[in-house]
Amino acid sequence: MILPRWAYQLLLFATVLTHFYIAYALQRADTTEVLGCFGFLWFAFLLKWTDFKVNVKQVIGLGMLFRLVYLLAVPELSDDVFRYIWDGMLVVDGKSPYEVVPTEILSESEGLYRTWIPLLNSPLYYSIYPPVLQLIFGFSVLVGGDMFRSIVVLKVLVLLAEFGSVFIIGKLRKKWNWNQRNLMLYALNPLVIIEFVGNLHGEVFMVFFLLLSIWLLTQERTWISAGVFGLAIGTKLLPLMFL
């Protein structure tokens, strides 16, 4: 189904507004609103999916536009980001997130660490995030300095990874002669956008490294591909299932 131009523009405007609402106004406890926003975004996605005349540049542009909406938003639907920044502070201070639990630091430290404890959802546990993610967290804190700017730096890194993933999917699409519409399954997927850029889940970097490894493999750059595949594993252990 191809929508009239005015209807398509209206749908696009409503989709951007919905992403803005999720990013800056939605409360995670408002289940009805959460489901309503997700439901509308999936409805808009499915309407776009029925358009068989796909402009690849337009799909990439829209996908990145929706993601950019979340750049300055502190994640609301997940509080994992506070642990990311906590681990990043430890890395910057030369401490291992795998050797101490937050409550141990609380008993002997003051300042920022004491301020962050109430925000953590797992103060009694060692960090579960692999080394590549720890380097990313540390870089975000080192460049950002405070909580908000560190989150923004992390979101910039996520946006770069997302652009890289979409770009590589486009390359693989050409090489393997996929239908152009398949690019929408990632670029315009509401769940991917909200969970990766909105909630900053680390799988976004794993996906990028995994796709890059596959692309390098198709170019017969085997050793570099293996190294990048190692980075994917060092980000999240899931790629081990593909070995």
NORFENBEL-V408597 format. One record per residue. N is the residue number from 1. RES is the residue in three letters. OMEGA is omega in whole degrees, -180 to 180 (* if undefined). BURIAL is + if it has 24 or more other ideal C-beta (glycine too) atoms within 12 Angstrom, else -. Layout:
N,RES,OMEGA,BURIAL / N,RES,OMEGA,BURIAL
This chain:
1,MET,178,- / 2,ILE,-178,- / 3,LEU,170,- / 4,PRO,-176,- / 5,ARG,-178,- / 6,TRP,-180,- / 7,ALA,179,- / 8,TYR,180,- / 9,GLN,178,- / 10,LEU,179,- / 11,LEU,179,+ / 12,LEU,179,+ / 13,PHE,-180,- / 14,ALA,179,- / 15,THR,178,+ / 16,VAL,178,+ / 17,LEU,179,- / 18,THR,176,+ / 19,HIS,176,+ / 20,PHE,-179,+ / 21,TYR,179,+ / 22,ILE,-175,+ / 23,ALA,-168,+ / 24,TYR,-176,- / 25,ALA,-175,- / 26,LEU,175,+ / 27,GLN,-174,- / 28,ARG,-179,- / 29,ALA,180,- / 30,ASP,-174,- / 31,THR,-179,- / 32,THR,-180,- / 33,GLU,178,- / 34,VAL,-180,+ / 35,LEU,179,- / 36,GLY,180,- / 37,CYS,178,+ / 38,PHE,-179,+ / 39,GLY,180,- / 40,PHE,-179,+ / 41,LEU,177,+ / 42,TRP,176,- / 43,PHE,179,- / 44,ALA,179,+ / 45,PHE,-178,+ / 46,LEU,175,- / 47,LEU,178,- / 48,LYS,-179,+ / 49,TRP,-179,+ / 50,THR,177,- / 51,ASP,-175,+ / 52,PHE,176,- / 53,LYS,-173,- / 54,VAL,172,+ / 55,ASN,-174,- / 56,VAL,180,+ / 57,LYS,179,- / 58,GLN,179,- / 59,VAL,179,+ / 60,ILE,180,+ / 61,GLY,179,- / 62,LEU,180,+ / 63,GLY,180,+ / 64,MET,176,+ / 65,LEU,179,+ / 66,PHE,-180,+ / 67,ARG,-179,+ / 68,LEU,179,+ / 69,VAL,-173,+ / 70,TYR,-171,+ / 71,LEU,-174,+ / 72,LEU,-177,- / 73,ALA,171,+ / 74,VAL,-177,+ / 75,PRO,-180,+ / 76,GLU,-175,+ / 77,LEU,177,+ / 78,SER,177,- / 79,ASP,178,+ / 80,ASP,-176,+ / 81,VAL,-179,+ / 82,PHE,175,+ / 83,ARG,177,+ / 84,TYR,-178,+ / 85,ILE,177,+ / 86,TRP,178,+ / 87,ASP,179,+ / 88,GLY,177,+ / 89,MET,178,+ / 90,LEU,-180,+ / 91,VAL,-180,+ / 92,VAL,180,+ / 93,ASP,178,- / 94,GLY,179,- / 95,LYS,180,+ / 96,SER,177,- / 97,PRO,-179,+ / 98,TYR,-175,- / 99,GLU,-178,- / 100,VAL,172,+ / 101,VAL,-176,+ / 102,PRO,-178,+ / 103,THR,176,- / 104,GLU,179,- / 105,ILE,-179,+ / 106,LEU,-176,- / 107,SER,-176,- / 108,GLU,-175,- / 109,SER,177,- / 110,GLU,174,- / 111,GLY,-173,- / 112,LEU,-177,+ / 113,TYR,-180,+ / 114,ARG,180,- / 115,THR,-173,- / 116,TRP,-174,+ / 117,ILE,-177,+ / 118,PRO,-178,- / 119,LEU,-174,+ / 120,LEU,178,+ / 121,ASN,-179,- / 122,SER,-176,- / 123,PRO,-178,+ / 124,LEU,-173,- / 125,TYR,171,- / 126,TYR,-180,- / 127,SER,179,+ / 128,ILE,-172,- / 129,TYR,-176,+ / 130,PRO,-170,+ / 131,PRO,-178,+ / 132,VAL,177,+ / 133,LEU,179,+ / 134,GLN,176,+ / 135,LEU,178,+ / 136,ILE,178,+ / 137,PHE,-180,+ / 138,GLY,178,+ / 139,PHE,-179,+ / 140,SER,179,+ / 141,VAL,-179,+ / 142,LEU,-179,- / 143,VAL,-175,- / 144,GLY,180,+ / 145,GLY,179,- / 146,ASP,-173,- / 147,MET,-174,+ / 148,PHE,-179,- / 149,ARG,176,- / 150,SER,177,+ / 151,ILE,179,+ / 152,VAL,178,+ / 153,VAL,179,+ / 154,LEU,179,+ / 155,LYS,176,+ / 156,VAL,178,+ / 157,LEU,178,+ / 158,VAL,179,+ / 159,LEU,178,+ / 160,LEU,178,+ / 161,ALA,-180,+ / 162,GLU,177,+ / 163,PHE,178,+ / 164,GLY,-180,+ / 165,SER,180,+ / 166,VAL,180,+ / 167,PHE,-179,+ / 168,ILE,176,+ / 169,ILE,177,+ / 170,GLY,178,+ / 171,LYS,180,- / 172,LEU,178,+ / 173,ARG,179,+ / 174,LYS,-175,- / 175,LYS,-177,- / 176,TRP,175,- / 177,ASN,175,- / 178,TRP,171,- / 179,ASN,-178,- / 180,GLN,-178,+ / 181,ARG,-178,- / 182,ASN,178,- / 183,LEU,-179,+ / 184,MET,-177,+ / 185,LEU,176,+ / 186,TYR,-172,+ / 187,ALA,-176,+ / 188,LEU,-177,+ / 189,ASN,-177,+ / 190,PRO,-179,+ / 191,LEU,178,- / 192,VAL,-178,+ / 193,ILE,-175,+ / 194,ILE,-177,+ / 195,GLU,-178,+ / 196,PHE,-177,+ / 197,VAL,-180,+ / 198,GLY,-175,+ / 199,ASN,173,+ / 200,LEU,177,+ / 201,HIS,-171,+ / 202,GLY,179,+ / 203,GLU,-180,+ / 204,VAL,179,+ / 205,PHE,176,+ / 206,MET,-180,+ / 207,VAL,180,+ / 208,PHE,-179,+ / 209,PHE,-180,+ / 210,LEU,178,+ / 211,LEU,179,+ / 212,LEU,178,+ / 213,SER,179,+ / 214,ILE,180,+ / 215,TRP,179,+ / 216,LEU,179,+ / 217,LEU,178,- / 218,THR,178,- / 219,GLN,179,- / 220,GLU,174,- / 221,ARG,-166,- / 222,THR,-175,- / 223,TRP,177,- / 224,ILE,178,- / 225,SER,180,- / 226,ALA,179,- / 227,GLY,179,- / 228,VAL,176,+ / 229,PHE,175,+ / 230,GLY,177,+ / 231,LEU,177,+ / 232,ALA,178,+ / 233,ILE,179,+ / 234,GLY,177,+ / 235,THR,174,+ / 236,LYS,-174,+ / 237,LEU,-176,- / 238,LEU,-179,- / 239,PRO,176,+ / 240,LEU,-180,- / 241,MET,-177,- / 242,PHE,-176,- / 243,LEU,*,-
